[in-house]
C-alpha cells in the first residue's frame, strides 16, 4: 500500500506501490500458432505479450495439446504471439448411436445440436428442425462508398480518390440453426405479407419452392436499415418475431451488432447467431445499397 511520510515542514516523500501485477503488451512481430485449447473464443486470432495473459483467455496447458505448449515455449523467449483456437474433431470414431455425439468433439455439425439435457437433439424452435434444412453460415454485406474526406477504401485499393463507385463490403457473419433459413426482405419496411409466419417451413433451396425474402434485399439509404427474415422459426414467445429490423449504421440504436443474438447458447431459441461483425463508422464510408 502506498504511504505518505512527512519529513519536515513543506517536505514529504511518497512511496509508490509497484507490487501489483501489470499487463504487458506485445512487443515485436508476433509468431502465429494455430491449435486447440481448454477454453476461450474459437476462430478469432488474439495477440498476447506473455503466457499469463494467454492462460487468462485460453486456460492453462494440460500437457497434451500442442498449441498451448508451443505458446509457453515461444513466450519464454519473446513478447508477442498470436493464437487462433480451433475446435477438436473428436476421437476419430463415429458418433454414439444413442446420443449422436462424437466423443471429445469440439462442436456438433449436422442436423442436431446439444440441448438443455446435454444430449444432441432436434431444434424445437423450428417447424422443420429434424435436419432436412441443415444449419449454415451466412455472410452479411452491403455496398458502400467512402465518405467525403475519407480514404478508407482508396488506401486499401478498393476505390481511387474521387471514384464514387460502391464496393461490396463484408459486415458480419451469421449462423443459422437447423430448420431455420435466413433471408432478407426486399422492401424497406416490414410488411406482414412479406414476413414468414411462425408456422412456415424453411424450405430447402434445392426444392425451388417459395420462401419469404431472398438472398439479397433492400436497404433504406437514409437510415441504413434492412430486415432479416427467419423462415421456419417458431418460438412461441409473443415477443419473438420471425423478422428483425436492423441498421448498418454504427451510431444507430438498432445497429445490427446491438440487436442480433450474440449468445451461442441461444442460437435455436433466437433463430440465429451473429458470430462476428465488422464495424465501419459513417464518417469513413456510407451504405449505398
N, C-alpha and C positions, 0 to 999 in steps of 0.2 A: 504494500500500500504506500502511496506517495506521502511523504512527510514534509512539513514546513517547519524549519528550525530558525529561530531568531538569534542572531549572534550579538548584535548591538543595535543601538538606535539607528534606524534607517537602513540597516543591512540585514539581509536574510538570504538563506540558501534553500533550494527546493530539491528534494530527491525525486527523480523520475523512475517509476517502476517499469522495468523492461522485462519482467519475469513472465508476463503473459504470452501465450502463443500468438504468432502472427502469420498471416498468409503470405507466402512467397509466390510472386507471379512468375510466369515462364520467362526464361532468358535464353536468347539464341534461337536457332532454327530447330523446330521440334522434329523428333522422329515420329513415324506413324506406325501404330500397332493395331491390328485387327484380331479380335479374339472374343471369347466368351467371358462371363463374369458372374459373380454370385447375385448381383442386383444391379440396378441402375438403368437409365434410358438406353434403348436399343436403336441402332442405325443412326445415331446422332453423334458426330465427331466432337469430342471435348478435349481441350488442351489443359495440361497441368504443369506446375513447376516443381512439385515434389510428390513423393509417394503417399504422404499423409493425406494430401488433398485428393489424390486418386482414390484411396480407400474410403474416404468420406462419401464418395459418389457410387463407386462400383463394388465396395466391400473388400475385405482382406482376401489374400490369396489362400486357397485351400491346399496348395502344394501340388495340385494336379493340372489345373487349367494353365496352358502355356502363356496366354495373354498377360495375366497379372504378374507371372514370373518374369516375363520379358520387360514389363514396365518397371518392376522392382530393380532389376539389374541395370537398366538404362539410367533410371533416375538416381542411382547411387553414384553416377559419374557425370550426370548432366542435369540441366534445369528446365527442360522443355520436352514434352511428349504429348502427342495427340492420339487418343484412344477411341476406336469405333467398336462398340459392343455388338456382336451378332448373337442370334439365338440358336441354341443347340438343336440338332435334328433328331436327337434321341439315341437309343442304344443300337439302332440299326435293324431291329426286329420289327415285324408287322404289329399293327395296333391290337390291343386287347379286344377280344371278340365281344365281351360283355359290356365294357365301358367305352370302347372306341378310342382309347387313349394310347399314345405311344410313350413308352417308359422313358423318362428323363427328357422328353421333348421340351424345347423352349417355347413352342407355340403350337396351336392347332390349326391345320389348314384343311379346308373342305366344307362339308355341309353342316357341321355341328361345332359348337363352341362350348366351353366349360360353363355350366350352370351353377346356381347357388349351392347345390348339393355336392359340388366338386367333381361331378361327372360330366362328360360330353353329352349334350342333348340338342334337340331341335330348338329353333328360335320361336319362343312362344309369343313374340310380339309381331309376328308376320303371318299372313294368311297362307303363305306357301313357304314355310321355313324348314321343310324337310330335305332341302338340298337340290331341288330341281332348278332353283336360281341360286347359284353359289355367291358367297361374299366376294367382293372385288375391290380393287383400288381405282380411284378416280383422281385425275389431275384437274384442278380448278384454275382457270386462267382468264385473262381478258386482254383486249387490245389497248395499248397505252402509247402515248407520245410524251416526250419530255416537256416539262413546263417551261414557260418563258424564263430565261436566265439560268436554266438548269442544263447541265451537260452529262447527266447520269447515263443516258443511252449513247450519246456520241463518244463519250470516254470509253465505253465498252465496245464500240464498233458497231452498235445496233443501228444507230442513226448518224447522219452527218449534221453538222451545225446548220441550222436553217431549214432542215428537212422535216416536214410535219408528218411524214408518213408514219402511221402507227405500226407497232410491232406486237406480236403475241407474247405476253409475259406470264410466267407461271406464278400464281399467288398462293396456292395451297394444295395439300394432298389430303384427300378424303377416303375413308374406308367405309364400306357398307357391309352389314352382316348378311348372312344367308337369308333369303326371302325378301330382301329389300333392294329395289333398283332405283338408283338416283338419276334424276333428270333435271332440266332447267325449264322454267316457264318461258314462253315466247311472247309474253306481254309484260309491261312494266308493273302492273298491279295484279295482285292475286285475284283471280276470277273463279268463283265456285265451280263453274263448269269445266275449268281447266285444271283443277287440282284433284288429285286422286282421292277417292273415297276410302274410308278406313276398311271397307270390306273388299277393296280391289286386290288384284293379284299382280305381283311383279313378274310380268311375262318375260320369258327368255327371248333375247334378241333373235335367236335362230328361228323362232316361230313367225316372225314378221307380223305379229299381231299388235294392235294399237296399245299404247301406254300414254299416260298423261305426261306432257312435256317432251323434250328432246335432248340430244347430247349437246346441242348448242342452244343458247337462249338469248334473250334481250336484256339490256341494262338501261336504267334511267340515267342519262348522262348528267343531269343536274344533281341528283342525289347519289349516283353511282350504285343504286340499289338493284338487286336481282333476286330471284326467287328459286330456292332449291325445293324440288318436289321429291317425296319419298313414296314411290309406288310399292304397295304391298305391306306398308307399315300399319299396324293395327292396335297400337297401345290404346286401351280403353279409357285412360285418364283424359277427362274433358279438356284439360289444359294442354295436352299434347296434340299437335296438329300434324297433318301429313305434308305440310309445307313450312318453310322458314323464309321470311323476308330479311335479307342481309345486304350489307353495303361493302364495296371495295374501299371506301373512304376511311382511312385510319382514324380520323377525328370524329367520326360519327358514332353515336351510342350503339347503333346496331352494326358496327363493323363486324365482319363475318367471324373474326377470331374471338369476338366477345359473345356472340350468340350461338355459334355452333358448339356441339358437345365435344369436350376435350378429355373426358374421363373414359379410358379404355374399358373400365368395368361396366359401363352403361351403354356400350355400343348397340346392343339389342334393344334395350329399354328406350333409347333415344332414336334409334333407326339409322344412326350414322356416327362417325368419329372423325374429327379434324385431327389428323396425325401431325401435320406441320403447316405453318403459314409463313409467308414471306412478305414482310411489311414494306410498303413504299409510301412515303409521305406525299401529299398532294403538291407540295412545293417543288417536288422533284419530277413527278410525272402525273399525267392526267389520264383517266379512263376514257376511252373513246368508243368502245363497243365490246 
